Amino acid sequence: MGGGLEMALGCDLRFMGDEAGKIGLPEVTLGVLAGTGGTQRLARLVGYSRALDMNITGDLLTPHEALEIGLVNKVFPQAETRAKTLEYARKIAKSATYAVSNIKLSIMNGKEMPLNVAIRYEGELQNLLFRSEDAKEGLSAFIEKRQPDWQGY
């Protein structure tokens, strides 16, 4: 809660156990605001109205309510949370990491741009990826019906 959620809001993805307790920003109940990104990051993540409501009421959400509004990406059975999170991370680490890093750049930087500029930026990143060794490997693996051997460039 509070500062813990604000730290989580600084992360790209958030996972939660189904019995982890409630999550929220109760700072208003102390007469202050969630001043370590709680007002700004939350609004960008879940939208203005939801962020405003959570910040001005201090109401707390269950893991499934947090999932429903997009505050967390996945809710796992409590006993499996660590293992499932590591499984997720390993899946990404074994994937086309050069593409993953450019996807992150496209989303992260593009959200701050006007749509037409962001679409051009996305296209530039796509052109860069099409010239990469990983793109060549991905296409070859697809045609040859085999798993790709990603190089990360």
C-alpha positions in Angstrom: 0.0 0.0 0.0 1.0 3.6 -0.4 4.7 3.8 -1.0 4.9 0.1 -2.0 2.3 0.6 -4.7 4.1 3.8 -5.8 7.3 1.7 -6.3 5.3 -0.9 -8.2 3.9 1.8 -10.5 7.4 2.6 -11.5 7.7 -1.0 -13.0 6.7 -2.0 -16.5 4.7 -5.0 -15.2 3.0 -5.8 -11.9 2.0 -9.3 -10.7 0.1 -10.1 -7.6 -0.8 -13.2 -5.6 -4.5 -13.8 -5.2 -4.2 -13.8 -1.4 -1.8 -10.9 -1.2 -4.2 -8.5 0.6 -5.4 -5.2 -0.7 -3.6 -2.6 -2.7 -4.1 1.1 -2.9 -3.0 4.6 -2.0 -4.4 5.5 1.4 -2.3 8.7 1.8 -5.4 10.9 1.8 -6.4 9.4 5.1 -3.2 10.9 6.6 -4.0 14.3 5.0 -1.3 14.0 2.3 -1.1 12.8 -1.3 0.7 9.9 -2.9 3.6 12.1 -3.8 6.2 9.6 -5.1 4.4 9.1 -8.4 1.1 7.9 -7.1 -1.0 10.6 -8.6 0.9 10.8 -11.9 1.8 7.2 -12.7 -1.5 5.8 -11.6 -3.4 8.2 -13.8 -1.3 7.2 -16.8 -1.9 3.5 -16.0 -5.6 3.3 -15.1 -7.0 6.6 -16.4 -7.9 9.9 -14.8 -11.2 9.0 -13.2 -10.0 5.8 -11.6 -6.8 7.4 -10.4 -8.7 10.4 -9.0 -11.2 8.1 -7.2 -8.4 5.9 -5.7 -6.4 8.9 -4.6 -9.2 11.0 -3.0 -10.9 8.1 -1.2 -8.0 6.0 -0.2 -10.1 2.9 -1.0 -8.1 -0.3 -1.3 -8.6 -3.0 -4.0 -8.4 -6.7 -3.9 -6.0 -8.4 -6.3 -8.8 -9.2 -8.7 -10.2 -5.7 -8.6 -6.6 -4.4 -9.3 -6.4 -6.8 -12.3 -9.8 -5.7 -13.6 -8.8 -2.0 -13.8 -5.3 -2.8 -15.2 -3.4 -1.9 -12.1 -1.7 -5.3 -12.2 -1.1 -7.5 -15.2 -1.6 -10.9 -13.7 -2.9 -12.4 -10.5 -1.5 -15.8 -9.7 -2.4 -18.3 -7.0 -0.6 -17.1 -3.9 1.7 -20.1 -3.5 2.7 -19.9 -7.2 3.3 -16.2 -7.5 7.1 -16.3 -7.3 7.4 -19.3 -9.6 4.9 -17.9 -12.2 6.7 -14.5 -12.2 10.0 -16.2 -12.8 8.4 -18.3 -15.5 7.1 -15.2 -17.2 10.6 -13.5 -17.0 12.3 -16.6 -18.4 9.9 -16.6 -21.3 10.7 -13.0 -22.2 14.5 -13.6 -21.7 14.4 -16.5 -24.1 12.5 -14.6 -26.7 13.5 -12.1 -29.4 15.0 -9.6 -26.9 16.0 -7.1 -29.5 12.4 -6.9 -30.6 11.2 -6.8 -27.0 13.5 -3.8 -26.2 12.3 -2.0 -29.3 8.6 -2.7 -28.4 9.2 -1.2 -25.0 10.8 1.9 -26.6 8.0 2.2 -29.0 5.3 2.1 -26.3 7.2 4.1 -23.6 8.3 6.9 -25.9 5.3 6.8 -28.2 2.8 7.4 -25.4 4.3 10.9 -25.0 4.0 11.8 -28.7 1.1 12.9 -30.9 -0.3 9.8 -32.6 0.9 10.6 -36.1 4.5 11.1 -34.8 4.3 8.0 -32.7 3.2 5.9 -35.7 6.2 7.2 -37.7 8.5 6.4 -34.7 7.0 2.9 -34.6 7.7 2.5 -38.3 11.4 3.6 -37.8 11.8 1.0 -35.1 10.2 -1.6 -37.3 12.5 -0.8 -40.2 15.4 -1.2 -37.8 14.2 -4.6 -36.7 13.5 -5.8 -40.2 17.3 -5.4 -40.9 18.3 -7.3 -37.7 19.8 -10.8 -37.5 16.9 -11.8 -35.3 14.3 -10.9 -37.9 16.2 -13.0 -40.5 16.4 -15.8 -38.0 12.7 -15.5 -37.1 11.6 -15.6 -40.7 13.9 -18.6 -41.5 12.6 -20.5 -38.4 9.0 -19.8 -39.4 9.6 -21.1 -43.0 11.6 -24.1 -41.7 9.0 -24.8 -39.0 11.5 -24.8 -36.2 12.2 -22.8 -33.0 14.3 -19.7 -33.7 17.7 -19.3 -32.2 17.6 -15.6 -31.1 20.9 -13.7 -31.0 19.6 -10.4 -29.5 20.6 -8.2 -32.4 
